Amino acid sequence: MDSREYFDRVAPRWDTMRQALFSERVREKAYTVAGLKEGQLAVDVGADTGLLTEGLLQRGLSVIAVDLSEAMLAELKQKLADPDGLDCRLGKAEHLPVDENAADHVFGNMVLHHVGEPSTAIQEMVRALKPGGKLVLTGMGEHPFEFLRTEQHDRWLGFRRDDVRRSFLAAGLLQVTVDCVGECCCAASEGTGEVASVTLFVAAGTKADGQAL
Ligand SMILES: C[S@@+](CC[C@H](N)C(=O)[O-])C[C@H]1O[C@@H](n2cnc3c(N)ncnc32)[C@H](O)[C@@H]1O
């Protein structure tokens, strides 16, 4: 089973699964770091069933919700009842279906560890930002829990904060910060009962005015 098949399969029960993994405080942290303004356009990469998207719409932003799973986007549309300002697009983080210099904010909450090529995805997210726009990624710190790879289709066992910072700087972002969210992602193995508790980071950076990518 590949990643897309896995997420298609879990889409109907993702909201319940998500509540056990991490709390809504993660998205609040991402919003605070981003500094949202009504009327702005945000891209939510790996939008899933719309945890971030829903909050962004409630705050008066328009959202392009991107996910590789058609089933996830179907759940999102059904849950949010197709409101004004929502544009769902099937696509991959490594090749975003978004014009360059389009968005005031690009978010990716808990998606980087599922992406085949994280550096390429970060460059793509920067491409989609307007000059002066902000990329905010929340995700898992480095951890040793192999069962997340085999049971939840994680491709990466989290990331070191220094590596995330380097990828942001390499993509040309300025004012890069990588901090602790102050929350953990918790999961128990269905096979062995092993329990993972992994710290979460929030990384942010601003696209330079006139930055050509
Ligand atoms: C753990 S969930 C993300 C959680 C979600 N952002 C939230 O806030 O609840 C991972 C999501 O990313 C999607 N995904 C995985 N790999 C992706 C990729 N390469 N490009 C775009 N979406 C991807 C999956 O289909 C799934 O919906």
The ligand as an ORCA input file, in Angstrom:
! r2SCAN-3c Opt
* xyz 0 1
  C      -1.000     13.585      9.040
  S      -2.033     14.194      7.802
  C      -1.857     15.954      7.944
  C      -2.670     16.555      9.022
  C      -3.419     17.780      8.614
  N      -2.601     18.781      7.963
  C      -4.103     18.342      9.837
  O      -3.784     19.501     10.189
  O      -4.937     17.664     10.432
  C      -1.143     13.974      6.315
  C      -1.924     14.436      5.075
  O      -0.982     14.772      4.078
  C      -1.347     14.163      2.858
  N      -0.104     13.913      2.140
  C       0.815     12.940      2.357
  N       1.839     13.089      1.508
  C       1.573     14.181      0.747
  C       2.257     14.831     -0.329
  N       3.429     14.388     -0.767
  N       1.674     15.908     -0.885
  C       0.462     16.361     -0.450
  N      -0.237     15.775      0.551
  C       0.318     14.703      1.147
  C      -2.117     12.903      3.232
  O      -2.995     12.496      2.212
  C      -2.841     13.361      4.488
  O      -4.098     13.906      4.184
*
